Amino acid sequence: MIVRPHSLFFLGIGGIGMSALARYYRRQGARVAGYDRTSSALTDQLKDEGIDVQFDESPDSIPGDLRTNKDVLVVRTPAVPLTSPLQLHWQALGARIVKRSELLGAITRDHRTVAIAGTHGKTTVSTMLAHLLHEGGMPLNAFLGGISANYGSNVLLDKDARANVVEADEYDRSFLQLRPNEAIITAMDPDHLDIYGTPEAMYAAYAEFAAMCTGRVLVNERVLDRFRTVGAIAYGFGPEATSRASNVTVEGGAYRFDLTTDQVRLDNVRLGMPGRHNVENAVAAASMAIHLGVGPEHVRASLASFRGVERRFQVVMPGPGVVLIDDYAHHPAELAATIGSVRELYPDRKITGIFQPHLFSRTHDLAAGFAQSLAQLDELVLLDIYPARETPIPGITAEWLLEQVPLQAKVHCPQSGLMRVLEQLDLDVVLMLGAGDIDRLVPHVASFIHKHERS
């Protein structure tokens, strides 16, 4: 049991989930500091909010009032190795060290909690649901896996909160630390097999997560069969979905659809975020919001005003010339959904995908799926694999993956050579894909496109 801490130090404070927790406890009045490897917009914001952030691993850089205080609660992420001098310092001092998921789990015991799980889609659904509840007048705390375009933050905090919205991360079985009342499960495509070993072991963990819920469990219709024993309700497009979208159309780059749940029907709903897969996400968020008491017309207005999440089908340059879209997709199913939505929105145009694979283990385990999804592009520029927490696996390289993609127009290049490659291409719709650091290239690609459109 974690008693409410008065002082915390975050190892990896610049991470999207870690920074949300740091902000929450700072708002609660706690003393908060932390370390991250590099500065970013997020760490700049944390410092602006009164949180000390250091970028070197020397224990001497820890703020003096915390450095020798063994009562500091230390929060760690797998992105920072156990051999870090900071980790070793806190261990030697005898400070309590917990995983991020343990701390988030403690927070979920404070209020009614809706947890959103799934191998993809959970960040968008979490952010949508938080927006619908906030606009519907429900005070809440929300811990999001991305930056909400509506609020410019990865966390929504309210001192009068009556509910929590949290992402339930399946990595390292973290979601089993939570205590959810309601849950949404968006997808269960095999992933993190370095942790689970087999898809069946991953499915078992999801079943355990669902069984922990005391209230409604809303699941994507494609995985309903695995949750019938917990009385799950399905959402989606098909006949088994109790909550569903129908009559889906595209008008002026925006999706419209009719929404049916077990409680209401709303016709001609407009979604402010592009992507057919996001219509499905909207059904999940809207259905849960209505279940929690948000009025139908609040839901309608809030879906229209929802501006999305940074790096989730984010239209950086809408045209009318070259279109540039940035997306976090890093799993074959996500790639297929994103590329398919781009085809629907921009029919008869050439799509160039710039993809950065994420993790050697994922690339190895899901190579056939990556090859199939990437083949939906007209043209592929494949960057080197982003290692994150992993060491290389012999033979598993971007060149190895590229050979398996059945596409004529394809090329591998390191990040440093991207602009030289783009010089040789006739760009029309450019899709930047991946969960590593490819987002740092987006401004450079946008500048490149601007420059060449003016010349």
Secondary structure, DSSP 8 states (H G I E B T S, - for coil): -----SEEEEETTTSHHHHHHHHHHHHTT-EEEEE-SS--HHHHHHHHTT-EEESS--GGGS-HHHHT-TT-EEEE-TTS-TT-HHHHHHHHHT-EEEEHHHHHHHHHTTSEEEEEE-SSSHHHHHHHHHHHHHHTT--EEEEEEEEETTTTEEEE--TT--EEEEEE--GGGGGGG---SEEEE-------HHHHSSHHHHHHHHHHHHHT-SS-EEEEGGGGGGGGGGT-EEEESSTT-SEEEEEEEEETTEEEEEEE-SS-EEEEEEESS--HHHHHHHHHHHHHHHHTT--HHHHHHHHHH---BTTBSEEEE--SSSEEEEE---SHHHHHHHHHHHHHHSTTS-EEEEE--B-HHHHHHTHHHHHHHHTTSSEEEE---B-TT----TT--HHHHHHHS--SSEEE--GGGHHHHHHTS--SEEEEE-SSSGGGGHHHHHHHHHHHHH-
